[in-house]
Amino acid sequence: MTLQVDCGKVNPATGCTTVLQAETEEELMQKVAVHAKDHGIVEVTPELIAQVKGAIEEV
């Protein structure tokens, strides 16, 4: 099972086209935290985590 999250679906206002994939939710969330820095986000808040988890899809 591969999980993915489309950054543009988490926050369409960014216009970001990055799609991250991983085998586990933990690995995917680590990638999300690294990618968030590209948007100037230094602290991944519980609200952001909830948004991201809501956008995770199985592919």
C-alpha distance matrix in Angstrom:
0.0 3.8 6.6 10.0 13.6 16.6 19.6 21.9 20.5 21.0 24.6 25.8 29.1 27.9 27.2 24.4 22.1 19.7 16.0 14.0 10.4 8.8 6.2 8.2 10.6 13.5 12.8 12.4 15.6 17.3 16.8 18.0 21.0 21.9 21.7 23.8 26.6 26.8 27.9 30.4 28.5 29.4 28.5 25.2 26.6 25.2 25.7 23.6 20.8 21.0 21.0 18.0 15.9 17.3 16.0 12.3 10.2 6.8 6.9
3.8 0.0 3.8 6.7 10.4 13.2 16.2 18.7 17.6 18.1 21.6 22.7 26.0 24.4 23.8 20.9 18.5 16.0 12.3 10.3 6.7 5.8 4.7 7.3 9.3 12.1 10.8 9.6 13.1 14.8 13.7 14.9 18.1 18.7 18.2 20.5 23.2 23.2 24.4 27.0 25.3 26.5 25.8 22.6 24.4 23.4 23.7 21.2 18.7 19.3 18.9 15.5 14.2 15.7 13.8 10.2 8.5 5.8 5.4
6.6 3.8 0.0 3.8 7.1 10.4 13.2 15.7 14.4 14.6 18.1 19.6 22.8 21.4 21.1 18.3 16.4 14.0 10.3 8.3 5.6 5.4 5.9 6.7 7.0 10.3 9.5 7.3 10.3 12.7 11.7 12.0 15.4 16.5 15.8 17.6 20.6 20.8 21.5 24.1 22.3 23.5 22.7 19.4 20.9 19.9 20.0 17.5 15.1 15.6 15.1 11.8 10.5 12.0 10.2 6.5 5.6 4.6 6.0
10.0 6.7 3.8 0.0 3.8 6.7 9.6 12.1 11.2 11.6 14.9 16.1 19.3 17.9 17.4 14.6 12.7 10.4 6.7 5.4 4.3 6.5 8.7 9.5 8.9 11.7 10.5 7.3 10.0 12.3 10.4 10.1 13.9 14.8 13.2 15.1 18.2 17.9 18.5 21.4 19.8 21.6 21.1 17.9 19.6 19.1 18.7 15.8 14.1 14.8 13.4 10.0 10.0 11.2 8.4 5.6 5.3 6.3 6.9
13.6 10.4 7.1 3.8 0.0 3.8 6.2 8.8 7.9 7.9 11.2 12.6 15.7 14.4 14.3 11.7 10.5 8.5 5.7 5.4 6.7 9.2 11.8 11.8 10.1 12.5 11.8 8.0 9.3 12.0 10.0 8.4 12.1 13.4 11.3 12.4 15.9 15.5 15.5 18.4 16.9 19.0 18.6 15.4 16.9 16.7 15.8 12.8 11.7 12.4 10.4 7.1 8.3 9.1 5.9 4.8 6.3 8.9 10.0
16.6 13.2 10.4 6.7 3.8 0.0 3.8 5.4 5.4 6.7 9.1 9.7 12.8 11.5 10.8 8.4 7.1 6.1 4.4 6.5 8.9 12.2 15.1 15.5 13.8 16.0 15.0 11.2 12.2 14.5 11.9 9.9 13.5 14.2 11.3 12.3 15.6 14.4 14.1 17.5 16.6 19.3 19.3 16.5 18.1 18.3 16.8 13.6 13.6 14.1 11.3 8.8 10.9 10.9 7.2 7.8 8.8 11.6 11.8
19.6 16.2 13.2 9.6 6.2 3.8 0.0 3.8 5.4 5.2 6.5 7.8 10.1 8.3 8.5 6.0 6.5 5.6 6.1 7.8 11.1 14.0 17.3 17.2 15.1 16.6 15.6 11.9 12.0 13.8 11.3 8.6 11.5 12.2 8.9 9.2 12.5 11.2 10.4 13.8 13.1 16.1 16.4 13.9 15.6 16.5 14.9 11.4 12.3 13.3 10.2 8.2 11.4 11.6 8.6 9.9 11.9 14.9 15.5
21.9 18.7 15.7 12.1 8.8 5.4 3.8 0.0 3.8 5.5 5.3 4.6 7.5 6.5 5.8 4.9 5.7 7.1 8.2 10.9 14.0 17.2 20.3 20.4 18.3 20.1 19.3 15.5 15.6 17.6 15.0 12.3 15.0 15.7 12.2 12.0 15.0 13.2 11.8 15.4 15.1 18.5 18.8 16.6 17.8 18.7 16.4 13.3 14.8 15.1 11.6 10.5 13.6 12.9 9.8 12.0 13.4 16.6 16.9
20.5 17.6 14.4 11.2 7.9 5.4 5.4 3.8 0.0 3.8 5.4 5.4 9.1 9.4 9.1 8.7 9.0 9.9 9.5 11.7 14.1 17.0 19.6 19.4 17.0 19.3 19.0 15.2 15.2 17.9 15.9 13.0 15.9 17.3 14.2 13.8 17.2 16.1 14.5 17.7 16.7 19.9 19.6 16.8 17.4 17.5 15.0 12.4 13.5 13.0 9.3 8.8 11.3 9.8 6.7 9.6 11.0 14.5 15.4
21.0 18.1 14.6 11.6 7.9 6.7 5.2 5.5 3.8 0.0 3.8 6.4 9.1 9.1 10.3 9.5 10.8 10.7 10.6 11.8 14.3 16.7 19.3 18.4 15.6 17.3 17.5 13.8 12.9 15.6 14.2 10.8 13.1 15.1 12.4 11.2 14.8 14.4 12.5 15.3 13.7 16.7 16.0 13.2 13.6 13.8 11.3 8.6 10.0 9.8 6.1 5.9 9.1 8.2 6.2 9.2 11.8 15.4 17.0
24.6 21.6 18.1 14.9 11.2 9.1 6.5 5.3 5.4 3.8 0.0 3.8 5.4 6.0 7.9 8.2 10.6 11.4 12.5 14.2 17.2 19.8 22.7 21.9 19.0 20.4 20.4 16.8 15.7 17.9 16.3 12.8 14.5 16.1 13.1 11.4 14.5 13.6 11.0 13.7 12.8 16.3 16.0 13.9 14.2 15.1 12.2 9.7 12.2 12.2 8.6 9.2 12.6 11.6 9.9 13.0 15.4 19.0 20.3
25.8 22.7 19.6 16.1 12.6 9.7 7.8 4.6 5.4 6.4 3.8 0.0 3.8 5.4 5.7 7.4 9.4 11.5 12.8 15.4 18.4 21.5 24.4 24.1 21.6 23.3 23.0 19.3 18.7 20.8 18.7 15.5 17.6 18.7 15.3 14.1 16.9 15.3 12.8 15.9 15.7 19.3 19.5 17.6 18.0 18.9 15.9 13.5 15.8 15.6 11.8 12.3 15.4 14.0 11.7 14.8 16.4 19.9 20.6
29.1 26.0 22.8 19.3 15.7 12.8 10.1 7.5 9.1 9.1 5.4 3.8 0.0 3.8 5.6 8.2 11.2 13.3 15.4 17.8 21.2 24.1 27.3 26.8 24.2 25.5 25.1 21.6 20.5 22.3 20.2 17.0 18.4 19.2 15.9 14.2 16.3 14.6 11.6 14.3 14.6 18.4 19.0 17.7 18.1 19.5 16.5 14.3 17.2 17.4 13.8 14.6 18.0 16.8 15.0 18.0 20.0 23.5 24.2
27.9 24.4 21.4 17.9 14.4 11.5 8.3 6.5 9.4 9.1 6.0 5.4 3.8 0.0 3.8 5.2 8.8 10.5 13.2 15.4 19.0 22.0 25.4 25.2 22.8 23.7 22.9 19.5 18.6 19.9 17.5 14.6 15.9 16.2 12.7 11.3 13.2 11.0 8.4 11.6 12.4 16.1 17.2 16.2 17.4 19.3 16.8 13.9 16.6 17.5 14.1 14.0 17.7 17.3 15.0 17.5 19.5 22.8 23.3
27.2 23.8 21.1 17.4 14.3 10.8 8.5 5.8 9.1 10.3 7.9 5.7 5.6 3.8 0.0 3.8 6.5 9.3 12.1 15.0 18.5 21.9 25.3 25.6 23.6 24.9 23.7 20.2 20.0 21.3 18.5 16.0 17.9 17.8 14.0 13.6 15.5 12.8 11.0 14.5 15.5 19.2 20.5 19.2 20.6 22.2 19.7 16.8 19.0 19.7 16.1 15.6 19.0 18.3 15.5 17.7 19.1 22.1 22.0
24.4 20.9 18.3 14.6 11.7 8.4 6.0 4.9 8.7 9.5 8.2 7.4 8.2 5.2 3.8 0.0 3.8 5.7 8.8 11.5 15.2 18.5 22.0 22.4 20.7 21.8 20.3 17.0 17.0 18.0 15.0 12.8 14.9 14.5 10.7 11.0 12.9 10.1 9.3 13.1 13.9 17.4 18.7 17.3 19.3 20.9 19.0 15.6 17.3 18.5 15.2 13.8 17.2 17.2 14.1 15.7 17.1 19.9 19.7
22.1 18.5 16.4 12.7 10.5 7.1 6.5 5.7 9.0 10.8 10.6 9.4 11.2 8.8 6.5 3.8 0.0 3.8 6.4 9.8 13.1 16.7 20.2 21.2 20.0 21.5 19.6 16.2 17.2 18.2 14.8 13.3 16.1 15.4 11.7 13.0 15.1 12.3 12.3 16.1 16.8 20.0 21.2 19.4 21.5 22.8 21.1 17.6 18.7 19.8 16.5 14.6 17.5 17.4 13.9 14.9 15.5 17.8 17.0
19.7 16.0 14.0 10.4 8.5 6.1 5.6 7.1 9.9 10.7 11.4 11.5 13.3 10.5 9.3 5.7 3.8 0.0 3.8 6.4 10.0 13.4 17.0 18.0 17.0 18.2 16.1 12.9 14.0 14.7 11.2 10.1 13.1 12.2 8.7 10.8 12.9 10.6 11.4 15.0 15.3 18.0 19.2 17.4 19.9 21.1 20.0 16.3 16.8 18.4 15.7 13.0 15.8 16.5 13.1 13.2 14.2 16.2 15.5
16.0 12.3 10.3 6.7 5.7 4.4 6.1 8.2 9.5 10.6 12.5 12.8 15.4 13.2 12.1 8.8 6.4 3.8 0.0 3.8 6.7 10.4 13.7 15.0 14.2 15.9 13.9 10.6 12.4 13.6 10.3 9.7 13.2 12.9 10.0 12.3 14.9 13.3 14.2 17.6 17.2 19.6 20.2 17.8 20.1 20.7 19.8 16.3 16.0 17.3 14.8 11.8 13.7 14.5 11.0 10.4 10.8 12.5 11.8
14.0 10.3 8.3 5.4 5.4 6.5 7.8 10.9 11.7 11.8 14.2 15.4 17.8 15.4 15.0 11.5 9.8 6.4 3.8 0.0 3.8 7.0 10.6 11.7 11.1 12.5 10.2 7.1 9.4 10.3 7.1 7.3 10.9 10.7 8.8 11.4 14.0 13.2 14.6 17.5 16.6 18.3 18.7 16.2 18.7 19.3 19.0 15.5 14.5 16.3 14.6 11.1 12.5 14.2 11.3 9.6 10.5 11.7 11.4
10.4 6.7 5.6 4.3 6.7 8.9 11.1 14.0 14.1 14.3 17.2 18.4 21.2 19.0 18.5 15.2 13.1 10.0 6.7 3.8 0.0 3.8 7.1 8.9 9.4 11.2 8.7 6.3 9.7 10.7 8.3 9.5 12.9 12.9 11.9 14.5 17.1 16.7 18.2 20.8 19.7 21.0 21.0 18.3 20.6 20.6 20.8 17.6 15.8 17.3 16.2 12.5 12.9 14.8 12.1 9.4 9.5 9.4 9.0
8.8 5.8 5.4 6.5 9.2 12.2 14.0 17.2 17.0 16.7 19.8 21.5 24.1 22.0 21.9 18.5 16.7 13.4 10.4 7.0 3.8 0.0 3.8 5.6 7.2 8.6 5.9 5.0 8.8 9.6 8.3 10.3 13.1 13.4 13.4 16.0 18.3 18.6 20.2 22.4 20.9 21.6 21.3 18.5 20.8 20.5 21.3 18.4 16.0 17.6 17.4 13.6 13.2 15.7 13.8 10.5 10.8 9.9 10.1
6.2 4.7 5.9 8.7 11.8 15.1 17.3 20.3 19.6 19.3 22.7 24.4 27.3 25.4 25.3 22.0 20.2 17.0 13.7 10.6 7.1 3.8 0.0 3.8 7.0 8.7 7.0 7.4 10.8 11.7 11.4 13.4 15.9 16.5 16.9 19.3 21.6 22.2 23.8 25.8 24.0 24.4 23.8 20.8 22.8 22.0 23.0 20.6 17.7 19.0 19.2 15.7 14.3 16.8 15.5 11.8 11.5 9.6 10.1
8.2 7.3 6.7 9.5 11.8 15.5 17.2 20.4 19.4 18.4 21.9 24.1 26.8 25.2 25.6 22.4 21.2 18.0 15.0 11.7 8.9 5.6 3.8 0.0 3.8 5.4 5.3 6.2 8.7 10.0 10.8 12.3 14.4 15.8 16.6 18.3 20.8 22.0 23.1 24.8 22.5 22.7 21.5 18.5 20.1 19.0 20.4 18.3 15.1 16.3 17.2 13.9 12.0 15.0 14.4 10.8 11.5 10.4 12.1
10.6 9.3 7.0 8.9 10.1 13.8 15.1 18.3 17.0 15.6 19.0 21.6 24.2 22.8 23.6 20.7 20.0 17.0 14.2 11.1 9.4 7.2 7.0 3.8 0.0 3.8 5.5 5.0 6.0 8.6 9.8 10.2 12.2 14.3 15.0 16.0 18.8 20.2 20.9 22.5 19.9 20.2 18.6 15.3 16.6 15.3 16.6 14.7 11.4 12.6 13.6 10.5 8.5 11.7 11.7 8.5 10.3 10.4 12.9
13.5 12.1 10.3 11.7 12.5 16.0 16.6 20.1 19.3 17.3 20.4 23.3 25.5 23.7 24.9 21.8 21.5 18.2 15.9 12.5 11.2 8.6 8.7 5.4 3.8 0.0 3.8 5.4 5.2 6.3 8.8 9.8 10.7 12.7 14.3 15.3 17.6 19.5 20.5 21.5 18.8 18.4 16.9 14.0 15.7 14.8 16.8 14.9 11.5 13.6 15.1 12.1 10.7 14.3 14.5 11.8 13.9 14.1 16.3
12.8 10.8 9.5 10.5 11.8 15.0 15.6 19.3 19.0 17.5 20.4 23.0 25.1 22.9 23.7 20.3 19.6 16.1 13.9 10.2 8.7 5.9 7.0 5.3 5.5 3.8 0.0 3.8 5.5 5.1 6.4 8.7 10.0 11.0 12.5 14.3 16.3 17.8 19.4 20.7 18.5 18.3 17.5 14.9 17.3 17.1 18.8 16.3 13.4 15.8 16.6 13.1 12.5 15.9 15.2 12.3 14.0 13.9 15.3
12.4 9.6 7.3 7.3 8.0 11.2 11.9 15.5 15.2 13.8 16.8 19.3 21.6 19.5 20.2 17.0 16.2 12.9 10.6 7.1 6.3 5.0 7.4 6.2 5.0 5.4 3.8 0.0 3.8 5.4 5.1 6.2 8.7 10.0 10.4 12.1 14.7 15.8 16.9 18.7 16.6 17.2 16.5 13.5 15.8 15.6 16.6 13.8 11.3 13.5 13.5 9.8 9.7 12.9 11.7 9.0 11.0 11.7 13.1
15.6 13.1 10.3 10.0 9.3 12.2 12.0 15.6 15.2 12.9 15.7 18.7 20.5 18.6 20.0 17.0 17.2 14.0 12.4 9.4 9.7 8.8 10.8 8.7 6.0 5.2 5.5 3.8 0.0 3.8 5.4 4.8 6.2 8.7 9.6 10.2 12.9 14.7 15.4 16.6 14.0 14.2 13.0 10.0 12.2 12.1 13.5 10.8 8.1 10.9 11.5 8.2 8.5 12.0 11.6 9.9 12.8 14.2 16.1
17.3 14.8 12.7 12.3 12.0 14.5 13.8 17.6 17.9 15.6 17.9 20.8 22.3 19.9 21.3 18.0 18.2 14.7 13.6 10.3 10.7 9.6 11.7 10.0 8.6 6.3 5.1 5.4 3.8 0.0 3.8 5.4 5.1 6.5 8.7 9.9 11.6 13.7 15.1 15.9 13.6 13.2 12.6 10.5 13.4 14.1 15.9 13.1 11.0 14.2 14.8 11.6 12.2 15.8 15.1 13.3 16.0 17.0 18.4
16.8 13.7 11.7 10.4 10.0 11.9 11.3 15.0 15.9 14.2 16.3 18.7 20.2 17.5 18.5 15.0 14.8 11.2 10.3 7.1 8.3 8.3 11.4 10.8 9.8 8.8 6.4 5.1 5.4 3.8 0.0 3.8 5.4 5.2 6.1 8.5 10.3 11.4 13.3 14.8 13.2 13.6 13.8 11.8 15.0 16.0 17.0 13.7 12.2 15.3 14.9 11.4 12.7 15.8 14.2 12.6 14.9 16.0 16.8
18.0 14.9 12.0 10.1 8.4 9.9 8.6 12.3 13.0 10.8 12.8 15.5 17.0 14.6 16.0 12.8 13.3 10.1 9.7 7.3 9.5 10.3 13.4 12.3 10.2 9.8 8.7 6.2 4.8 5.4 3.8 0.0 3.8 5.4 5.0 6.0 8.9 10.0 10.9 12.6 10.6 11.7 11.6 9.1 12.0 13.2 13.7 10.1 9.2 12.2 11.4 8.2 10.3 13.1 11.7 10.9 13.8 15.8 17.0
21.0 18.1 15.4 13.9 12.1 13.5 11.5 15.0 15.9 13.1 14.5 17.6 18.4 15.9 17.9 14.9 16.1 13.1 13.2 10.9 12.9 13.1 15.9 14.4 12.2 10.7 10.0 8.7 6.2 5.1 5.4 3.8 0.0 3.8 5.5 5.1 7.0 9.5 10.4 10.9 8.5 8.5 8.4 6.7 10.2 12.1 13.2 10.0 9.3 13.0 12.8 10.3 12.4 15.4 14.6 14.2 17.3 19.2 20.7
21.9 18.7 16.5 14.8 13.4 14.2 12.2 15.7 17.3 15.1 16.1 18.7 19.2 16.2 17.8 14.5 15.4 12.2 12.9 10.7 12.9 13.4 16.5 15.8 14.3 12.7 11.0 10.0 8.7 6.5 5.2 5.4 3.8 0.0 3.8 5.5 5.7 7.6 9.8 10.4 9.3 9.3 10.6 9.9 13.6 15.8 16.8 13.4 13.0 16.6 16.0 13.2 15.5 18.4 17.0 16.3 19.0 20.6 21.4
21.7 18.2 15.8 13.2 11.3 11.3 8.9 12.2 14.2 12.4 13.1 15.3 15.9 12.7 14.0 10.7 11.7 8.7 10.0 8.8 11.9 13.4 16.9 16.6 15.0 14.3 12.5 10.4 9.6 8.7 6.1 5.0 5.5 3.8 0.0 3.8 5.3 5.4 7.3 9.3 8.8 10.2 11.7 10.7 14.1 16.2 16.4 12.7 12.9 16.0 14.6 11.9 14.8 17.0 15.1 14.9 17.4 19.4 19.9
23.8 20.5 17.6 15.1 12.4 12.3 9.2 12.0 13.8 11.2 11.4 14.1 14.2 11.3 13.6 11.0 13.0 10.8 12.3 11.4 14.5 16.0 19.3 18.3 16.0 15.3 14.3 12.1 10.2 9.9 8.5 6.0 5.1 5.5 3.8 0.0 3.8 5.3 5.3 6.6 5.2 7.3 8.6 7.7 11.0 13.6 13.5 9.9 11.0 14.1 12.7 10.9 14.1 16.2 14.8 15.4 18.4 20.9 21.9
26.6 23.2 20.6 18.2 15.9 15.6 12.5 15.0 17.2 14.8 14.5 16.9 16.3 13.2 15.5 12.9 15.1 12.9 14.9 14.0 17.1 18.3 21.6 20.8 18.8 17.6 16.3 14.7 12.9 11.6 10.3 8.9 7.0 5.7 5.3 3.8 0.0 3.8 5.2 4.8 5.0 6.0 8.8 9.4 12.9 16.0 16.3 13.0 14.2 17.5 16.3 14.6 17.7 19.9 18.6 19.0 22.0 24.2 25.0
26.8 23.2 20.8 17.9 15.5 14.4 11.2 13.2 16.1 14.4 13.6 15.3 14.6 11.0 12.8 10.1 12.3 10.6 13.3 13.2 16.7 18.6 22.2 22.0 20.2 19.5 17.8 15.8 14.7 13.7 11.4 10.0 9.5 7.6 5.4 5.3 3.8 0.0 3.8 5.6 7.4 9.4 12.2 12.5 15.7 18.6 18.3 14.8 16.2 19.2 17.3 15.5 18.9 20.6 18.6 19.3 21.8 24.1 24.4
27.9 24.4 21.5 18.5 15.5 14.1 10.4 11.8 14.5 12.5 11.0 12.8 11.6 8.4 11.0 9.3 12.3 11.4 14.2 14.6 18.2 20.2 23.8 23.1 20.9 20.5 19.4 16.9 15.4 15.1 13.3 10.9 10.4 9.8 7.3 5.3 5.2 3.8 0.0 3.8 5.5 8.8 11.1 11.4 13.9 16.9 16.0 12.7 14.9 17.5 15.3 14.3 17.9 19.2 17.5 18.9 21.6 24.4 25.1
30.4 27.0 24.1 21.4 18.4 17.5 13.8 15.4 17.7 15.3 13.7 15.9 14.3 11.6 14.5 13.1 16.1 15.0 17.6 17.5 20.8 22.4 25.8 24.8 22.5 21.5 20.7 18.7 16.6 15.9 14.8 12.6 10.9 10.4 9.3 6.6 4.8 5.6 3.8 0.0 3.8 6.2 9.2 10.7 13.2 16.7 16.2 13.4 15.7 18.6 17.0 16.3 19.8 21.3 20.1 21.4 24.5 27.2 28.1
28.5 25.3 22.3 19.8 16.9 16.6 13.1 15.1 16.7 13.7 12.8 15.7 14.6 12.4 15.5 13.9 16.8 15.3 17.2 16.6 19.7 20.9 24.0 22.5 19.9 18.8 18.5 16.6 14.0 13.6 13.2 10.6 8.5 9.3 8.8 5.2 5.0 7.4 5.5 3.8 0.0 3.8 5.7 6.9 9.4 12.9 12.8 10.1 12.3 15.3 14.2 13.6 16.9 18.7 18.0 19.2 22.6 25.4 26.7
29.4 26.5 23.5 21.6 19.0 19.3 16.1 18.5 19.9 16.7 16.3 19.3 18.4 16.1 19.2 17.4 20.0 18.0 19.6 18.3 21.0 21.6 24.4 22.7 20.2 18.4 18.3 17.2 14.2 13.2 13.6 11.7 8.5 9.3 10.2 7.3 6.0 9.4 8.8 6.2 3.8 0.0 3.8 6.6 9.4 13.0 13.9 11.7 13.2 16.5 16.3 15.5 18.3 20.6 20.3 21.1 24.5 27.0 28.5
28.5 25.8 22.7 21.1 18.6 19.3 16.4 18.8 19.6 16.0 16.0 19.5 19.0 17.2 20.5 18.7 21.2 19.2 20.2 18.7 21.0 21.3 23.8 21.5 18.6 16.9 17.5 16.5 13.0 12.6 13.8 11.6 8.4 10.6 11.7 8.6 8.8 12.2 11.1 9.2 5.7 3.8 0.0 3.8 5.9 9.5 10.9 9.4 10.5 13.8 14.2 13.9 16.2 18.6 18.9 19.7 23.4 25.9 27.9
25.2 22.6 19.4 17.9 15.4 16.5 13.9 16.6 16.8 13.2 13.9 17.6 17.7 16.2 19.2 17.3 19.4 17.4 17.8 16.2 18.3 18.5 20.8 18.5 15.3 14.0 14.9 13.5 10.0 10.5 11.8 9.1 6.7 9.9 10.7 7.7 9.4 12.5 11.4 10.7 6.9 6.6 3.8 0.0 3.8 6.8 8.2 6.2 6.8 10.2 10.8 10.3 12.4 14.9 15.4 16.1 19.8 22.4 24.6
26.6 24.4 20.9 19.6 16.9 18.1 15.6 17.8 17.4 13.6 14.2 18.0 18.1 17.4 20.6 19.3 21.5 19.9 20.1 18.7 20.6 20.8 22.8 20.1 16.6 15.7 17.3 15.8 12.2 13.4 15.0 12.0 10.2 13.6 14.1 11.0 12.9 15.7 13.9 13.2 9.4 9.4 5.9 3.8 0.0 3.8 5.3 5.2 6.3 8.7 9.9 10.6 12.3 14.3 15.6 16.8 20.6 23.4 25.9
25.2 23.4 19.9 19.1 16.7 18.3 16.5 18.7 17.5 13.8 15.1 18.9 19.5 19.3 22.2 20.9 22.8 21.1 20.7 19.3 20.6 20.5 22.0 19.0 15.3 14.8 17.1 15.6 12.1 14.1 16.0 13.2 12.1 15.8 16.2 13.6 16.0 18.6 16.9 16.7 12.9 13.0 9.5 6.8 3.8 0.0 3.8 5.5 5.0 6.2 8.7 9.9 10.4 12.2 14.4 15.5 19.2 21.9 24.9
25.7 23.7 20.0 18.7 15.8 16.8 14.9 16.4 15.0 11.3 12.2 15.9 16.5 16.8 19.7 19.0 21.1 20.0 19.8 19.0 20.8 21.3 23.0 20.4 16.6 16.8 18.8 16.6 13.5 15.9 17.0 13.7 13.2 16.8 16.4 13.5 16.3 18.3 16.0 16.2 12.8 13.9 10.9 8.2 5.3 3.8 0.0 3.8 5.4 5.1 6.3 8.7 10.0 10.7 12.7 14.7 18.3 21.5 24.3
23.6 21.2 17.5 15.8 12.8 13.6 11.4 13.3 12.4 8.6 9.7 13.5 14.3 13.9 16.8 15.6 17.6 16.3 16.3 15.5 17.6 18.4 20.6 18.3 14.7 14.9 16.3 13.8 10.8 13.1 13.7 10.1 10.0 13.4 12.7 9.9 13.0 14.8 12.7 13.4 10.1 11.7 9.4 6.2 5.2 5.5 3.8 0.0 3.8 5.4 5.0 6.1 8.5 9.8 10.8 12.6 16.3 19.5 21.9
20.8 18.7 15.1 14.1 11.7 13.6 12.3 14.8 13.5 10.0 12.2 15.8 17.2 16.6 19.0 17.3 18.7 16.8 16.0 14.5 15.8 16.0 17.7 15.1 11.4 11.5 13.4 11.3 8.1 11.0 12.2 9.2 9.3 13.0 12.9 11.0 14.2 16.2 14.9 15.7 12.3 13.2 10.5 6.8 6.3 5.0 5.4 3.8 0.0 3.8 5.5 5.1 6.1 8.5 9.9 10.7 14.5 17.3 20.0
21.0 19.3 15.6 14.8 12.4 14.1 13.3 15.1 13.0 9.8 12.2 15.6 17.4 17.5 19.7 18.5 19.8 18.4 17.3 16.3 17.3 17.6 19.0 16.3 12.6 13.6 15.8 13.5 10.9 14.2 15.3 12.2 13.0 16.6 16.0 14.1 17.5 19.2 17.5 18.6 15.3 16.5 13.8 10.2 8.7 6.2 5.1 5.4 3.8 0.0 3.8 5.5 5.2 6.1 8.7 10.2 13.8 16.7 19.8
21.0 18.9 15.1 13.4 10.4 11.3 10.2 11.6 9.3 6.1 8.6 11.8 13.8 14.1 16.1 15.2 16.5 15.7 14.8 14.6 16.2 17.4 19.2 17.2 13.6 15.1 16.6 13.5 11.5 14.8 14.9 11.4 12.8 16.0 14.6 12.7 16.3 17.3 15.3 17.0 14.2 16.3 14.2 10.8 9.9 8.7 6.3 5.0 5.5 3.8 0.0 3.8 5.6 5.2 6.5 9.1 12.5 16.0 18.6
18.0 15.5 11.8 10.0 7.1 8.8 8.2 10.5 8.8 5.9 9.2 12.3 14.6 14.0 15.6 13.8 14.6 13.0 11.8 11.1 12.5 13.6 15.7 13.9 10.5 12.1 13.1 9.8 8.2 11.6 11.4 8.2 10.3 13.2 11.9 10.9 14.6 15.5 14.3 16.3 13.6 15.5 13.9 10.3 10.6 9.9 8.7 6.1 5.1 5.5 3.8 0.0 3.8 5.3 5.1 6.5 10.2 13.4 15.8
15.9 14.2 10.5 10.0 8.3 10.9 11.4 13.6 11.3 9.1 12.6 15.4 18.0 17.7 19.0 17.2 17.5 15.8 13.7 12.5 12.9 13.2 14.3 12.0 8.5 10.7 12.5 9.7 8.5 12.2 12.7 10.3 12.4 15.5 14.8 14.1 17.7 18.9 17.9 19.8 16.9 18.3 16.2 12.4 12.3 10.4 10.0 8.5 6.1 5.2 5.6 3.8 0.0 3.8 5.4 5.3 8.9 11.7 14.8
17.3 15.7 12.0 11.2 9.1 10.9 11.6 12.9 9.8 8.2 11.6 14.0 16.8 17.3 18.3 17.2 17.4 16.5 14.5 14.2 14.8 15.7 16.8 15.0 11.7 14.3 15.9 12.9 12.0 15.8 15.8 13.1 15.4 18.4 17.0 16.2 19.9 20.6 19.2 21.3 18.7 20.6 18.6 14.9 14.3 12.2 10.7 9.8 8.5 6.1 5.2 5.3 3.8 0.0 3.8 5.7 8.5 11.8 14.9
16.0 13.8 10.2 8.4 5.9 7.2 8.6 9.8 6.7 6.2 9.9 11.7 15.0 15.0 15.5 14.1 13.9 13.1 11.0 11.3 12.1 13.8 15.5 14.4 11.7 14.5 15.2 11.7 11.6 15.1 14.2 11.7 14.6 17.0 15.1 14.8 18.6 18.6 17.5 20.1 18.0 20.3 18.9 15.4 15.6 14.4 12.7 10.8 9.9 8.7 6.5 5.1 5.4 3.8 0.0 3.8 6.4 10.1 12.5
12.3 10.2 6.5 5.6 4.8 7.8 9.9 12.0 9.6 9.2 13.0 14.8 18.0 17.5 17.7 15.7 14.9 13.2 10.4 9.6 9.4 10.5 11.8 10.8 8.5 11.8 12.3 9.0 9.9 13.3 12.6 10.9 14.2 16.3 14.9 15.4 19.0 19.3 18.9 21.4 19.2 21.1 19.7 16.1 16.8 15.5 14.7 12.6 10.7 10.2 9.1 6.5 5.3 5.7 3.8 0.0 3.8 7.0 9.7
10.2 8.5 5.6 5.3 6.3 8.8 11.9 13.4 11.0 11.8 15.4 16.4 20.0 19.5 19.1 17.1 15.5 14.2 10.8 10.5 9.5 10.8 11.5 11.5 10.3 13.9 14.0 11.0 12.8 16.0 14.9 13.8 17.3 19.0 17.4 18.4 22.0 21.8 21.6 24.5 22.6 24.5 23.4 19.8 20.6 19.2 18.3 16.3 14.5 13.8 12.5 10.2 8.9 8.5 6.4 3.8 0.0 3.8 6.4
6.8 5.8 4.6 6.3 8.9 11.6 14.9 16.6 14.5 15.4 19.0 19.9 23.5 22.8 22.1 19.9 17.8 16.2 12.5 11.7 9.4 9.9 9.6 10.4 10.4 14.1 13.9 11.7 14.2 17.0 16.0 15.8 19.2 20.6 19.4 20.9 24.2 24.1 24.4 27.2 25.4 27.0 25.9 22.4 23.4 21.9 21.5 19.5 17.3 16.7 16.0 13.4 11.7 11.8 10.1 7.0 3.8 0.0 3.8
6.9 5.4 6.0 6.9 10.0 11.8 15.5 16.9 15.4 17.0 20.3 20.6 24.2 23.3 22.0 19.7 17.0 15.5 11.8 11.4 9.0 10.1 10.1 12.1 12.9 16.3 15.3 13.1 16.1 18.4 16.8 17.0 20.7 21.4 19.9 21.9 25.0 24.4 25.1 28.1 26.7 28.5 27.9 24.6 25.9 24.9 24.3 21.9 20.0 19.8 18.6 15.8 14.8 14.9 12.5 9.7 6.4 3.8 0.0
